Amino acid sequence: MTRKRRRLYIVGGFMLIFASAAALVLMAFEENIVFFYSPTDLAQQMAKQPMPPNRRLRIGGLVEEGSLGREKDGVTITFRVTDTVEVIPVRFRGLLPDLFREGQGIVAEGSMAADGIFVASEVLAKHDETYMPKEVADALKEAGQWQGKVNEQ
């Protein structure tokens, strides 16, 4: 075996190791990435291809007026999130933030159930009267409905 061929095998081996390591890192990232969707984005995505069960994602928008309700167990809360174009029903079991109310901006993290209801594991509400999460404000701006300032925090 010549020096040139040996060097080629060594470089090829390093490239194979590097490619394997990059593939493993990308697979690990894919499992941990949580995408943000507005209700319109999520409806479009669901029309193309249903979300796999247990796929973590975030939705954000405004809590629709008149949509807040409690189920018989007293702990499960249902409401609808809208960006004024589309509406996503949400079910959350737990305690809502003190500032949660209808007409306010929220971000909910969870997954889509087979029945088309978003099952939230965490709900975040705005923290003062001028704050709107950047992702929610951007989605509302795209829909032509958001007129306020976006706070970068």
N, C-alpha and C positions, 0 to 999 in steps of 0.2 A: 504494500500500500504506500502510495507516494504521500509526501507532506501536504500537497494540495488537496488530495482526496480526504486525508485525515482532518484537515482544517474544515473542509466542507461538511463532514459528518459532525464535527463539534458545533459549528455554527447552526446546522440543522437541528441538532439536539437541543441547543439553547432556545431556538425559535419555537420548538415543540413545547418545551417547558413553559416558556413565556405565554404562548397561546393557551395552554391548559390553565395556567394561573389566571389569565384574563377572563376566560370562560367561567371559572369558578366564582370570581369576584362579581361578574355581571349577573350570574344566577342568584347570588346572595342578595344583590341590590334589588332584583326584580321581586323577590319575595317580601322585601321590607318597604317598598315604595308605596305610598298612599296617595292616590291621585285626587285632585279636587275637581268637582263638577258642579256647575250651576244646574238647576232643574231642566233647563232647555238642553244643555250639553248631555245630561244623563238620559233624557228622553230620546235624543238623537242616537246616542250610543246603544240604548236598549232596542231601538228600532232596527239598527244594523245587526247587532249581535247581543243576545242577553248576557248580562254579567254572570260570571261563574259564581256559584254559592261560596260564601266565606271569603270573597275578594274584598279586601279592605279598601274603602274609599271615603272621601269627605264630600258632603254636599253643603251648599251654603245659599242663603237667600233670606227672604223675609218670612216670618211666621204669618200665615194667612189669617186675616181677621175672621173670627167666628169658627175657627177650625180646632181650637183647643178642647180636648175632652179627656176624661179618665175612664178606664175600663173598670169592671166590677171589683177587681182585686184591690183597687185603691192605690196601687203603686205604678201601674202601667199608664203612661200618658200617650195620647195620640194627637197629632197635629199635622198640618200640611205646610210645606216650605214652597215658596214661589219666587220666581224672578219676574213676575207679572206676565209672563208668556206661558210657561208650563208650571204644573203643580206636582209635587212629589209627596205622597203620604208617608208619614214617619211614625214609628212606634218606639217609645223609649221607656225602659223599666229602670226607675231610680229617682233620685232627687234632681230636680232642675235647678240651674243657677238662680239666685235671688232676682237677677235682672231680666230673667226670661219673661216675655209677655208677647201678646199678639201685636203684629205690626213691626216688630223689632228684628234686626239682623242677627242671624245665628250661623254657626258652622257645626254640623253634626258629623261624627265619625262612626262608621259601622259598615254594614253590608246589605245588599239587596236580598230580600227573601224571594222564594219562588212565586209568591202571590203578588209581587210587584210593590210591596211595601218596604221602605227602607227601615231596617232595624238598627237603631242607633245604640252604640255602647257609651258614647260620650256626647254631650251637648255643651257648646260654648256660646255664651251670650255676650253682647257688647258690654263694655264696662262704664261708659258714660254717655251723655246725650249726643256727643258729636262723633263718636268712634264707630266705624264700620270696618270689618275685616277687609283687607285689601282685595282678596280674591272675590269676596261677595260684591264689593263696590265695582270691581272691574267687570264682573258678569252683568251687574245692573246697568253699567255704562254701555256695554255692548247692546243691551236690550233697549237703550235709550230712556231708562227710567230713573237713573241715579243722578241727582243734581248736587249733592253735598261734596264736602272735601274728604279726601282719604287721608287718615292719619297713618303715618309710618311708625309702627311700634314693634 
